[in-house]
Amino acid sequence: MSEVTVKYFAWLRERVGVPEEQITLPRADMTIADLIAHLSERGENYAYAFADQTIVRAAIDQMHADHADPIEDAREIALFPPMTGG
């Protein structure tokens, strides 16, 4: 099992309660979707943060990633809500 740093941004950070943490992945073949599902089972604050998993955006080692992308040897996963701008 490998470890990855998971960073949370904006309201995800507020809901989870920490800016980042080290996560031991339960499986080697996990995708971003698998990680989000795993995180949402870690407690009420995580369930609240990831209640609508479809809107969560991700980056693997600072490169934007889709939910179907494998984590593989990633060192860092960033999770953030959709961005708006003007």
PDB file of N, CA, C and O in Angstrom:
ATOM      1  N   MET A   1       0.836  -1.176   0.000  1.00  0.00           N
ATOM      2  CA  MET A   1       0.000   0.000   0.000  1.00  0.00           C
ATOM      3  C   MET A   1       0.885   1.244   0.000  1.00  0.00           C
ATOM      4  O   MET A   1       1.911   1.299   0.678  1.00  0.00           O
ATOM      5  N   SER A   2       0.469   2.220  -0.762  1.00  0.00           N
ATOM      6  CA  SER A   2       1.273   3.431  -0.855  1.00  0.00           C
ATOM      7  C   SER A   2       0.581   4.603  -0.155  1.00  0.00           C
ATOM      8  O   SER A   2      -0.622   4.588   0.107  1.00  0.00           O
ATOM      9  N   GLU A   3       1.393   5.609   0.131  1.00  0.00           N
ATOM     10  CA  GLU A   3       0.878   6.808   0.762  1.00  0.00           C
ATOM     11  C   GLU A   3       0.892   7.946  -0.233  1.00  0.00           C
ATOM     12  O   GLU A   3       1.762   8.026  -1.101  1.00  0.00           O
ATOM     13  N   VAL A   4      -0.096   8.836  -0.092  1.00  0.00           N
ATOM     14  CA  VAL A   4      -0.194   9.997  -0.956  1.00  0.00           C
ATOM     15  C   VAL A   4      -0.616  11.187  -0.090  1.00  0.00           C
ATOM     16  O   VAL A   4      -1.376  11.036   0.866  1.00  0.00           O
ATOM     17  N   THR A   5      -0.112  12.361  -0.439  1.00  0.00           N
ATOM     18  CA  THR A   5      -0.564  13.580   0.219  1.00  0.00           C
ATOM     19  C   THR A   5      -1.815  14.052  -0.496  1.00  0.00           C
ATOM     20  O   THR A   5      -1.815  14.231  -1.714  1.00  0.00           O
ATOM     21  N   VAL A   6      -2.886  14.253   0.266  1.00  0.00           N
ATOM     22  CA  VAL A   6      -4.131  14.774  -0.288  1.00  0.00           C
ATOM     23  C   VAL A   6      -4.288  16.197   0.225  1.00  0.00           C
ATOM     24  O   VAL A   6      -4.287  16.437   1.432  1.00  0.00           O
ATOM     25  N   LYS A   7      -4.424  17.146  -0.712  1.00  0.00           N
ATOM     26  CA  LYS A   7      -4.606  18.553  -0.370  1.00  0.00           C
ATOM     27  C   LYS A   7      -6.039  18.954  -0.705  1.00  0.00           C
ATOM     28  O   LYS A   7      -6.571  18.598  -1.756  1.00  0.00           O
ATOM     29  N   TYR A   8      -6.647  19.700   0.206  1.00  0.00           N
ATOM     30  CA  TYR A   8      -8.022  20.158   0.043  1.00  0.00           C
ATOM     31  C   TYR A   8      -8.032  21.672  -0.119  1.00  0.00           C
ATOM     32  O   TYR A   8      -7.289  22.378   0.562  1.00  0.00           O
ATOM     33  N   PHE A   9      -8.867  22.166  -1.015  1.00  0.00           N
ATOM     34  CA  PHE A   9      -8.924  23.594  -1.278  1.00  0.00           C
ATOM     35  C   PHE A   9     -10.343  24.129  -1.114  1.00  0.00           C
ATOM     36  O   PHE A   9     -11.326  23.403  -1.262  1.00  0.00           O
ATOM     37  N   ALA A  10     -10.417  25.431  -0.801  1.00  0.00           N
ATOM     38  CA  ALA A  10     -11.663  26.184  -0.685  1.00  0.00           C
ATOM     39  C   ALA A  10     -12.614  25.522   0.309  1.00  0.00           C
ATOM     40  O   ALA A  10     -12.194  25.147   1.404  1.00  0.00           O
ATOM     41  N   TRP A  11     -13.883  25.374  -0.053  1.00  0.00           N
ATOM     42  CA  TRP A  11     -14.849  24.849   0.917  1.00  0.00           C
ATOM     43  C   TRP A  11     -14.635  23.367   1.218  1.00  0.00           C
ATOM     44  O   TRP A  11     -15.125  22.881   2.238  1.00  0.00           O
ATOM     45  N   LEU A  12     -13.928  22.645   0.376  1.00  0.00           N
ATOM     46  CA  LEU A  12     -13.600  21.261   0.733  1.00  0.00           C
ATOM     47  C   LEU A  12     -12.688  21.244   1.960  1.00  0.00           C
ATOM     48  O   LEU A  12     -12.871  20.427   2.862  1.00  0.00           O
ATOM     49  N   ARG A  13     -11.701  22.151   1.993  1.00  0.00           N
ATOM     50  CA  ARG A  13     -10.806  22.258   3.143  1.00  0.00           C
ATOM     51  C   ARG A  13     -11.592  22.621   4.405  1.00  0.00           C
ATOM     52  O   ARG A  13     -11.353  22.063   5.476  1.00  0.00           O
ATOM     53  N   GLU A  14     -12.521  23.552   4.269  1.00  0.00           N
ATOM     54  CA  GLU A  14     -13.331  23.969   5.415  1.00  0.00           C
ATOM     55  C   GLU A  14     -14.178  22.816   5.939  1.00  0.00           C
ATOM     56  O   GLU A  14     -14.293  22.637   7.151  1.00  0.00           O
ATOM     57  N   ARG A  15     -14.761  22.046   5.058  1.00  0.00           N
ATOM     58  CA  ARG A  15     -15.643  20.949   5.475  1.00  0.00           C
ATOM     59  C   ARG A  15     -14.865  19.765   6.037  1.00  0.00           C
ATOM     60  O   ARG A  15     -15.287  19.157   7.020  1.00  0.00           O
ATOM     61  N   VAL A  16     -13.742  19.436   5.425  1.00  0.00           N
ATOM     62  CA  VAL A  16     -12.927  18.324   5.917  1.00  0.00           C
ATOM     63  C   VAL A  16     -12.260  18.714   7.236  1.00  0.00           C
ATOM     64  O   VAL A  16     -12.167  17.906   8.160  1.00  0.00           O
ATOM     65  N   GLY A  17     -11.800  19.958   7.309  1.00  0.00           N
ATOM     66  CA  GLY A  17     -11.217  20.446   8.557  1.00  0.00           C
ATOM     67  C   GLY A  17      -9.703  20.498   8.600  1.00  0.00           C
ATOM     68  O   GLY A  17      -9.130  20.904   9.610  1.00  0.00           O
ATOM     69  N   VAL A  18      -9.043  20.093   7.520  1.00  0.00           N
ATOM     70  CA  VAL A  18      -7.581  20.167   7.432  1.00  0.00           C
ATOM     71  C   VAL A  18      -7.197  20.590   6.013  1.00  0.00           C
ATOM     72  O   VAL A  18      -7.924  20.296   5.064  1.00  0.00           O
ATOM     73  N   PRO A  19      -6.067  21.271   5.860  1.00  0.00           N
ATOM     74  CA  PRO A  19      -5.651  21.670   4.512  1.00  0.00           C
ATOM     75  C   PRO A  19      -5.040  20.523   3.705  1.00  0.00           C
ATOM     76  O   PRO A  19      -5.125  20.502   2.477  1.00  0.00           O
ATOM     77  N   GLU A  20      -4.419  19.566   4.413  1.00  0.00           N
ATOM     78  CA  GLU A  20      -3.831  18.406   3.732  1.00  0.00           C
ATOM     79  C   GLU A  20      -3.583  17.303   4.742  1.00  0.00           C
ATOM     80  O   GLU A  20      -3.559  17.535   5.951  1.00  0.00           O
ATOM     81  N   GLU A  21      -3.397  16.094   4.222  1.00  0.00           N
ATOM     82  CA  GLU A  21      -3.097  14.942   5.076  1.00  0.00           C
ATOM     83  C   GLU A  21      -2.476  13.838   4.243  1.00  0.00           C
ATOM     84  O   GLU A  21      -2.625  13.793   3.022  1.00  0.00           O
ATOM     85  N   GLN A  22      -1.776  12.949   4.930  1.00  0.00           N
ATOM     86  CA  GLN A  22      -1.207  11.761   4.309  1.00  0.00           C
ATOM     87  C   GLN A  22      -2.260  10.644   4.396  1.00  0.00           C
ATOM     88  O   GLN A  22      -2.795  10.358   5.467  1.00  0.00           O
ATOM     89  N   ILE A  23      -2.536  10.034   3.266  1.00  0.00           N
ATOM     90  CA  ILE A  23      -3.520   8.952   3.188  1.00  0.00           C
ATOM     91  C   ILE A  23      -2.807   7.692   2.708  1.00  0.00           C
ATOM     92  O   ILE A  23      -2.072   7.728   1.722  1.00  0.00           O
ATOM     93  N   THR A  24      -3.022   6.596   3.396  1.00  0.00           N
ATOM     94  CA  THR A  24      -2.559   5.299   2.918  1.00  0.00           C
ATOM     95  C   THR A  24      -3.653   4.733   2.033  1.00  0.00           C
ATOM     96  O   THR A  24      -4.775   4.503   2.486  1.00  0.00           O
ATOM     97  N   LEU A  25      -3.328   4.513   0.788  1.00  0.00           N
ATOM     98  CA  LEU A  25      -4.323   4.000  -0.163  1.00  0.00           C
ATOM     99  C   LEU A  25      -4.614   2.536   0.132  1.00  0.00           C
ATOM    100  O   LEU A  25      -3.684   1.744   0.290  1.00  0.00           O
ATOM    101  N   PRO A  26      -5.890   2.163   0.207  1.00  0.00           N
ATOM    102  CA  PRO A  26      -6.225   0.779   0.517  1.00  0.00           C
ATOM    103  C   PRO A  26      -5.940  -0.203  -0.618  1.00  0.00           C
ATOM    104  O   PRO A  26      -5.817  -1.408  -0.395  1.00  0.00           O
ATOM    105  N   ARG A  27      -5.836   0.333  -1.850  1.00  0.00           N
ATOM    106  CA  ARG A  27      -5.537  -0.516  -3.007  1.00  0.00           C
ATOM    107  C   ARG A  27      -4.570   0.203  -3.926  1.00  0.00           C
ATOM    108  O   ARG A  27      -4.548   1.433  -3.970  1.00  0.00           O
ATOM    109  N   ALA A  28      -3.787  -0.543  -4.647  1.00  0.00           N
ATOM    110  CA  ALA A  28      -2.813   0.043  -5.565  1.00  0.00           C
ATOM    111  C   ALA A  28      -3.451   0.538  -6.862  1.00  0.00           C
ATOM    112  O   ALA A  28      -2.888   1.404  -7.533  1.00  0.00           O
ATOM    113  N   ASP A  29      -4.605   0.008  -7.220  1.00  0.00           N
ATOM    114  CA  ASP A  29      -5.216   0.339  -8.512  1.00  0.00           C
ATOM    115  C   ASP A  29      -6.324   1.387  -8.403  1.00  0.00           C
ATOM    116  O   ASP A  29      -7.250   1.381  -9.214  1.00  0.00           O
ATOM    117  N   MET A  30      -6.250   2.273  -7.435  1.00  0.00           N
ATOM    118  CA  MET A  30      -7.317   3.252  -7.214  1.00  0.00           C
ATOM    119  C   MET A  30      -7.306   4.371  -8.255  1.00  0.00           C
ATOM    120  O   MET A  30      -6.260   4.767  -8.770  1.00  0.00           O
ATOM    121  N   THR A  31      -8.502   4.861  -8.539  1.00  0.00           N
ATOM    122  CA  THR A  31      -8.684   6.031  -9.387  1.00  0.00           C
ATOM    123  C   THR A  31      -9.039   7.213  -8.489  1.00  0.00           C
ATOM    124  O   THR A  31      -9.216   7.051  -7.282  1.00  0.00           O
ATOM    125  N   ILE A  32      -9.142   8.387  -9.075  1.00  0.00           N
ATOM    126  CA  ILE A  32      -9.591   9.558  -8.323  1.00  0.00           C
ATOM    127  C   ILE A  32     -10.985   9.295  -7.753  1.00  0.00           C
ATOM    128  O   ILE A  32     -11.246   9.629  -6.597  1.00  0.00           O
ATOM    129  N   ALA A  33     -11.876   8.709  -8.537  1.00  0.00           N
ATOM    130  CA  ALA A  33     -13.231   8.404  -8.050  1.00  0.00           C
ATOM    131  C   ALA A  33     -13.183   7.456  -6.862  1.00  0.00           C
ATOM    132  O   ALA A  33     -13.929   7.635  -5.899  1.00  0.00           O
ATOM    133  N   ASP A  34     -12.320   6.456  -6.916  1.00  0.00           N
ATOM    134  CA  ASP A  34     -12.173   5.526  -5.794  1.00  0.00           C
ATOM    135  C   ASP A  34     -11.679   6.249  -4.542  1.00  0.00           C
ATOM    136  O   ASP A  34     -12.152   5.985  -3.436  1.00  0.00           O
ATOM    137  N   LEU A  35     -10.721   7.165  -4.724  1.00  0.00           N
ATOM    138  CA  LEU A  35     -10.190   7.914  -3.585  1.00  0.00           C
ATOM    139  C   LEU A  35     -11.276   8.775  -2.953  1.00  0.00           C
ATOM    140  O   LEU A  35     -11.410   8.805  -1.730  1.00  0.00           O
ATOM    141  N   ILE A  36     -12.048   9.472  -3.771  1.00  0.00           N
ATOM    142  CA  ILE A  36     -13.116  10.320  -3.248  1.00  0.00           C
ATOM    143  C   ILE A  36     -14.148   9.476  -2.502  1.00  0.00           C
ATOM    144  O   ILE A  36     -14.613   9.874  -1.434  1.00  0.00           O
ATOM    145  N   ALA A  37     -14.507   8.328  -3.048  1.00  0.00           N
ATOM    146  CA  ALA A  37     -15.452   7.432  -2.367  1.00  0.00           C
ATOM    147  C   ALA A  37     -14.865   6.953  -1.042  1.00  0.00           C
ATOM    148  O   ALA A  37     -15.571   6.894  -0.035  1.00  0.00           O
ATOM    149  N   HIS A  38     -13.587   6.614  -1.038  1.00  0.00           N
ATOM    150  CA  HIS A  38     -12.911   6.174   0.187  1.00  0.00           C
ATOM    151  C   HIS A  38     -12.908   7.290   1.227  1.00  0.00           C
ATOM    152  O   HIS A  38     -13.205   7.050   2.398  1.00  0.00           O
ATOM    153  N   LEU A  39     -12.576   8.500   0.807  1.00  0.00           N
ATOM    154  CA  LEU A  39     -12.553   9.629   1.732  1.00  0.00           C
ATOM    155  C   LEU A  39     -13.932   9.913   2.313  1.00  0.00           C
ATOM    156  O   LEU A  39     -14.054  10.238   3.494  1.00  0.00           O
ATOM    157  N   SER A  40     -14.965   9.793   1.496  1.00  0.00           N
ATOM    158  CA  SER A  40     -16.318  10.120   1.958  1.00  0.00           C
ATOM    159  C   SER A  40     -16.807   9.181   3.053  1.00  0.00           C
ATOM    160  O   SER A  40     -17.791   9.474   3.733  1.00  0.00           O
ATOM    161  N   GLU A  41     -16.122   8.052   3.223  1.00  0.00           N
ATOM    162  CA  GLU A  41     -16.491   7.088   4.264  1.00  0.00           C
ATOM    163  C   GLU A  41     -15.699   7.287   5.554  1.00  0.00           C
ATOM    164  O   GLU A  41     -15.854   6.506   6.492  1.00  0.00           O
ATOM    165  N   ARG A  42     -14.860   8.309   5.618  1.00  0.00           N
ATOM    166  CA  ARG A  42     -13.982   8.501   6.778  1.00  0.00           C
ATOM    167  C   ARG A  42     -14.643   9.235   7.940  1.00  0.00           C
ATOM    168  O   ARG A  42     -14.035   9.359   9.003  1.00  0.00           O
ATOM    169  N   GLY A  43     -15.852   9.717   7.770  1.00  0.00           N
ATOM    170  CA  GLY A  43     -16.535  10.417   8.852  1.00  0.00           C
ATOM    171  C   GLY A  43     -17.530  11.424   8.310  1.00  0.00           C
ATOM    172  O   GLY A  43     -17.616  11.645   7.102  1.00  0.00           O
ATOM    173  N   GLU A  44     -18.281  12.031   9.217  1.00  0.00           N
ATOM    174  CA  GLU A  44     -19.339  12.967   8.816  1.00  0.00           C
ATOM    175  C   GLU A  44     -18.803  14.163   8.042  1.00  0.00           C
ATOM    176  O   GLU A  44     -19.401  14.578   7.049  1.00  0.00           O
ATOM    177  N   ASN A  45     -17.680  14.721   8.489  1.00  0.00           N
ATOM    178  CA  ASN A  45     -17.139  15.888   7.796  1.00  0.00           C
ATOM    179  C   ASN A  45     -16.724  15.541   6.365  1.00  0.00           C
ATOM    180  O   ASN A  45     -16.909  16.352   5.458  1.00  0.00           O
ATOM    181  N   TYR A  46     -16.173  14.359   6.154  1.00  0.00           N
ATOM    182  CA  TYR A  46     -15.801  13.934   4.804  1.00  0.00           C
ATOM    183  C   TYR A  46     -17.052  13.639   3.968  1.00  0.00           C
ATOM    184  O   TYR A  46     -17.118  14.004   2.795  1.00  0.00           O
ATOM    185  N   ALA A  47     -18.025  12.988   4.567  1.00  0.00           N
ATOM    186  CA  ALA A  47     -19.275  12.701   3.852  1.00  0.00           C
ATOM    187  C   ALA A  47     -19.930  14.003   3.403  1.00  0.00           C
ATOM    188  O   ALA A  47     -20.453  14.088   2.292  1.00  0.00           O
ATOM    189  N   TYR A  48     -19.900  15.014   4.264  1.00  0.00           N
ATOM    190  CA  TYR A  48     -20.465  16.320   3.930  1.00  0.00           C
ATOM    191  C   TYR A  48     -19.659  16.970   2.803  1.00  0.00           C
ATOM    192  O   TYR A  48     -20.237  17.505   1.856  1.00  0.00           O
ATOM    193  N   ALA A  49     -18.343  16.926   2.901  1.00  0.00           N
ATOM    194  CA  ALA A  49     -17.482  17.549   1.886  1.00  0.00           C
ATOM    195  C   ALA A  49     -17.679  16.915   0.512  1.00  0.00           C
ATOM    196  O   ALA A  49     -17.651  17.605  -0.507  1.00  0.00           O
ATOM    197  N   PHE A  50     -17.878  15.606   0.489  1.00  0.00           N
ATOM    198  CA  PHE A  50     -17.964  14.888  -0.788  1.00  0.00           C
ATOM    199  C   PHE A  50     -19.373  14.386  -1.084  1.00  0.00           C
ATOM    200  O   PHE A  50     -19.544  13.385  -1.780  1.00  0.00           O
ATOM    201  N   ALA A  51     -20.380  15.075  -0.559  1.00  0.00           N
ATOM    202  CA  ALA A  51     -21.775  14.673  -0.768  1.00  0.00           C
ATOM    203  C   ALA A  51     -22.125  14.625  -2.257  1.00  0.00           C
ATOM    204  O   ALA A  51     -22.862  13.740  -2.692  1.00  0.00           O
ATOM    205  N   ASP A  52     -21.609  15.559  -3.029  1.00  0.00           N
ATOM    206  CA  ASP A  52     -21.807  15.539  -4.481  1.00  0.00           C
ATOM    207  C   ASP A  52     -20.433  15.350  -5.122  1.00  0.00           C
ATOM    208  O   ASP A  52     -19.765  16.316  -5.488  1.00  0.00           O
ATOM    209  N   GLN A  53     -20.038  14.123  -5.248  1.00  0.00           N
ATOM    210  CA  GLN A  53     -18.702  13.798  -5.746  1.00  0.00           C
ATOM    211  C   GLN A  53     -18.485  14.254  -7.184  1.00  0.00           C
ATOM    212  O   GLN A  53     -17.347  14.466  -7.602  1.00  0.00           O
ATOM    213  N   THR A  54     -19.564  14.405  -7.941  1.00  0.00           N
ATOM    214  CA  THR A  54     -19.436  14.746  -9.361  1.00  0.00           C
ATOM    215  C   THR A  54     -18.890  16.153  -9.590  1.00  0.00           C
ATOM    216  O   THR A  54     -18.368  16.439 -10.668  1.00  0.00           O
ATOM    217  N   ILE A  55     -19.000  17.036  -8.599  1.00  0.00           N
ATOM    218  CA  ILE A  55     -18.517  18.407  -8.812  1.00  0.00           C
ATOM    219  C   ILE A  55     -17.081  18.606  -8.338  1.00  0.00           C
ATOM    220  O   ILE A  55     -16.484  19.652  -8.591  1.00  0.00           O
ATOM    221  N   VAL A  56     -16.531  17.620  -7.659  1.00  0.00           N
ATOM    222  CA  VAL A  56     -15.169  17.731  -7.149  1.00  0.00           C
ATOM    223  C   VAL A  56     -14.177  17.612  -8.305  1.00  0.00           C
ATOM    224  O   VAL A  56     -14.254  16.688  -9.115  1.00  0.00           O
ATOM    225  N   ARG A  57     -13.260  18.549  -8.364  1.00  0.00           N
ATOM    226  CA  ARG A  57     -12.201  18.533  -9.363  1.00  0.00           C
ATOM    227  C   ARG A  57     -10.931  17.995  -8.714  1.00  0.00           C
ATOM    228  O   ARG A  57     -10.790  18.031  -7.492  1.00  0.00           O
ATOM    229  N   ALA A  58     -10.008  17.497  -9.535  1.00  0.00           N
ATOM    230  CA  ALA A  58      -8.804  16.888  -8.975  1.00  0.00           C
ATOM    231  C   ALA A  58      -7.587  17.197  -9.843  1.00  0.00           C
ATOM    232  O   ALA A  58      -7.690  17.512 -11.029  1.00  0.00           O
ATOM    233  N   ALA A  59      -6.442  17.092  -9.195  1.00  0.00           N
ATOM    234  CA  ALA A  59      -5.167  17.164  -9.894  1.00  0.00           C
ATOM    235  C   ALA A  59      -4.263  16.092  -9.299  1.00  0.00           C
ATOM    236  O   ALA A  59      -4.239  15.884  -8.086  1.00  0.00           O
ATOM    237  N   ILE A  60      -3.529  15.423 -10.160  1.00  0.00           N
ATOM    238  CA  ILE A  60      -2.543  14.426  -9.747  1.00  0.00           C
ATOM    239  C   ILE A  60      -1.169  15.029 -10.016  1.00  0.00           C
ATOM    240  O   ILE A  60      -0.825  15.326 -11.160  1.00  0.00           O
ATOM    241  N   ASP A  61      -0.395  15.204  -8.962  1.00  0.00           N
ATOM    242  CA  ASP A  61       0.928  15.825  -9.079  1.00  0.00           C
ATOM    243  C   ASP A  61       0.879  17.100  -9.922  1.00  0.00           C
ATOM    244  O   ASP A  61       1.699  17.302 -10.818  1.00  0.00           O
ATOM    245  N   GLN A  62      -0.090  17.947  -9.618  1.00  0.00           N
ATOM    246  CA  GLN A  62      -0.291  19.278 -10.191  1.00  0.00           C
ATOM    247  C   GLN A  62      -0.726  19.285 -11.656  1.00  0.00           C
ATOM    248  O   GLN A  62      -0.560  20.284 -12.355  1.00  0.00           O
ATOM    249  N   MET A  63      -1.282  18.165 -12.114  1.00  0.00           N
ATOM    250  CA  MET A  63      -1.850  18.102 -13.463  1.00  0.00           C
ATOM    251  C   MET A  63      -3.328  17.737 -13.326  1.00  0.00           C
ATOM    252  O   MET A  63      -3.671  16.770 -12.645  1.00  0.00           O
ATOM    253  N   HIS A  64      -4.198  18.506 -13.969  1.00  0.00           N
ATOM    254  CA  HIS A  64      -5.624  18.227 -13.881  1.00  0.00           C
ATOM    255  C   HIS A  64      -5.900  16.775 -14.249  1.00  0.00           C
ATOM    256  O   HIS A  64      -5.273  16.213 -15.148  1.00  0.00           O
ATOM    257  N   ALA A  65      -6.861  16.176 -13.528  1.00  0.00           N
ATOM    258  CA  ALA A  65      -7.162  14.756 -13.730  1.00  0.00           C
ATOM    259  C   ALA A  65      -8.672  14.538 -13.726  1.00  0.00           C
ATOM    260  O   ALA A  65      -9.420  15.268 -13.076  1.00  0.00           O
ATOM    261  N   ASP A  66      -9.098  13.527 -14.459  1.00  0.00           N
ATOM    262  CA  ASP A  66     -10.497  13.099 -14.459  1.00  0.00           C
ATOM    263  C   ASP A  66     -10.710  12.078 -13.351  1.00  0.00           C
ATOM    264  O   ASP A  66      -9.757  11.487 -12.844  1.00  0.00           O
ATOM    265  N   HIS A  67     -11.961  11.881 -12.985  1.00  0.00           N
ATOM    266  CA  HIS A  67     -12.287  10.916 -11.931  1.00  0.00           C
ATOM    267  C   HIS A  67     -11.869   9.492 -12.297  1.00  0.00           C
ATOM    268  O   HIS A  67     -11.617   8.678 -11.409  1.00  0.00           O
ATOM    269  N   ALA A  68     -11.793   9.186 -13.569  1.00  0.00           N
ATOM    270  CA  ALA A  68     -11.425   7.835 -14.000  1.00  0.00           C
ATOM    271  C   ALA A  68      -9.919   7.619 -14.061  1.00  0.00           C
ATOM    272  O   ALA A  68      -9.464   6.497 -14.287  1.00  0.00           O
ATOM    273  N   ASP A  69      -9.143   8.678 -13.863  1.00  0.00           N
ATOM    274  CA  ASP A  69      -7.688   8.554 -13.960  1.00  0.00           C
ATOM    275  C   ASP A  69      -7.110   7.772 -12.780  1.00  0.00           C
ATOM    276  O   ASP A  69      -7.507   7.988 -11.635  1.00  0.00           O
ATOM    277  N   PRO A  70      -6.175   6.868 -13.059  1.00  0.00           N
ATOM    278  CA  PRO A  70      -5.540   6.108 -11.975  1.00  0.00           C
ATOM    279  C   PRO A  70      -4.568   6.977 -11.180  1.00  0.00           C
ATOM    280  O   PRO A  70      -3.921   7.871 -11.726  1.00  0.00           O
ATOM    281  N   ILE A  71      -4.480   6.700  -9.899  1.00  0.00           N
ATOM    282  CA  ILE A  71      -3.570   7.442  -9.024  1.00  0.00           C
ATOM    283  C   ILE A  71      -2.150   6.936  -9.194  1.00  0.00           C
ATOM    284  O   ILE A  71      -1.208   7.728  -9.202  1.00  0.00           O
ATOM    285  N   GLU A  72      -1.982   5.637  -9.330  1.00  0.00           N
ATOM    286  CA  GLU A  72      -0.691   4.964  -9.528  1.00  0.00           C
ATOM    287  C   GLU A  72       0.373   5.448  -8.548  1.00  0.00           C
ATOM    288  O   GLU A  72       0.207   5.277  -7.341  1.00  0.00           O
ATOM    289  N   ASP A  73       1.445   6.041  -9.026  1.00  0.00           N
ATOM    290  CA  ASP A  73       2.584   6.442  -8.191  1.00  0.00           C
ATOM    291  C   ASP A  73       2.525   7.907  -7.770  1.00  0.00           C
ATOM    292  O   ASP A  73       3.561   8.503  -7.478  1.00  0.00           O
ATOM    293  N   ALA A  74       1.351   8.486  -7.734  1.00  0.00           N
ATOM    294  CA  ALA A  74       1.228   9.905  -7.409  1.00  0.00           C
ATOM    295  C   ALA A  74       1.784  10.205  -6.025  1.00  0.00           C
ATOM    296  O   ALA A  74       1.684   9.394  -5.104  1.00  0.00           O
ATOM    297  N   ARG A  75       2.365  11.373  -5.904  1.00  0.00           N
ATOM    298  CA  ARG A  75       2.831  11.834  -4.603  1.00  0.00           C
ATOM    299  C   ARG A  75       1.820  12.777  -3.977  1.00  0.00           C
ATOM    300  O   ARG A  75       1.725  12.879  -2.754  1.00  0.00           O
ATOM    301  N   GLU A  76       1.052  13.479  -4.840  1.00  0.00           N
ATOM    302  CA  GLU A  76       0.112  14.484  -4.342  1.00  0.00           C
ATOM    303  C   GLU A  76      -1.182  14.456  -5.149  1.00  0.00           C
ATOM    304  O   GLU A  76      -1.162  14.410  -6.379  1.00  0.00           O
ATOM    305  N   ILE A  77      -2.293  14.483  -4.441  1.00  0.00           N
ATOM    306  CA  ILE A  77      -3.613  14.627  -5.061  1.00  0.00           C
ATOM    307  C   ILE A  77      -4.221  15.894  -4.494  1.00  0.00           C
ATOM    308  O   ILE A  77      -4.308  16.049  -3.276  1.00  0.00           O
ATOM    309  N   ALA A  78      -4.642  16.801  -5.360  1.00  0.00           N
ATOM    310  CA  ALA A  78      -5.339  18.016  -4.929  1.00  0.00           C
ATOM    311  C   ALA A  78      -6.809  17.862  -5.273  1.00  0.00           C
ATOM    312  O   ALA A  78      -7.158  17.453  -6.380  1.00  0.00           O
ATOM    313  N   LEU A  79      -7.661  18.190  -4.324  1.00  0.00           N
ATOM    314  CA  LEU A  79      -9.108  18.125  -4.532  1.00  0.00           C
ATOM    315  C   LEU A  79      -9.680  19.521  -4.292  1.00  0.00           C
ATOM    316  O   LEU A  79      -9.371  20.170  -3.292  1.00  0.00           O
ATOM    317  N   PHE A  80     -10.513  19.966  -5.217  1.00  0.00           N
ATOM    318  CA  PHE A  80     -11.052  21.314  -5.110  1.00  0.00           C
ATOM    319  C   PHE A  80     -12.416  21.392  -5.769  1.00  0.00           C
ATOM    320  O   PHE A  80     -12.742  20.585  -6.639  1.00  0.00           O
ATOM    321  N   PRO A  81     -13.218  22.377  -5.349  1.00  0.00           N
ATOM    322  CA  PRO A  81     -14.545  22.561  -5.964  1.00  0.00           C
ATOM    323  C   PRO A  81     -14.408  23.245  -7.319  1.00  0.00           C
ATOM    324  O   PRO A  81     -13.333  23.730  -7.672  1.00  0.00           O
ATOM    325  N   PRO A  82     -15.499  23.281  -8.072  1.00  0.00           N
ATOM    326  CA  PRO A  82     -15.452  23.986  -9.355  1.00  0.00           C
ATOM    327  C   PRO A  82     -15.092  25.463  -9.124  1.00  0.00           C
ATOM    328  O   PRO A  82     -15.478  26.060  -8.119  1.00  0.00           O
ATOM    329  N   MET A  83     -14.370  26.014 -10.045  1.00  0.00           N
ATOM    330  CA  MET A  83     -13.950  27.411  -9.929  1.00  0.00           C
ATOM    331  C   MET A  83     -14.836  28.284 -10.805  1.00  0.00           C
ATOM    332  O   MET A  83     -15.277  27.880 -11.881  1.00  0.00           O
ATOM    333  N   THR A  84     -15.081  29.477 -10.318  1.00  0.00           N
ATOM    334  CA  THR A  84     -15.764  30.475 -11.126  1.00  0.00           C
ATOM    335  C   THR A  84     -14.871  31.689 -11.167  1.00  0.00           C
ATOM    336  O   THR A  84     -14.030  31.873 -10.287  1.00  0.00           O
ATOM    337  N   GLY A  85     -15.032  32.485 -12.135  1.00  0.00           N
ATOM    338  CA  GLY A  85     -14.183  33.664 -12.241  1.00  0.00           C
ATOM    339  C   GLY A  85     -14.871  34.775 -12.992  1.00  0.00           C
ATOM    340  O   GLY A  85     -15.989  34.634 -13.486  1.00  0.00           O
ATOM    341  N   GLY A  86     -14.201  35.831 -13.058  1.00  0.00           N
ATOM    342  CA  GLY A  86     -14.798  36.963 -13.743  1.00  0.00           C
ATOM    343  C   GLY A  86     -13.757  37.848 -14.335  1.00  0.00           C
ATOM    344  O   GLY A  86     -14.087  38.859 -14.955  1.00  0.00           O
TER     345      GLY A  86
END
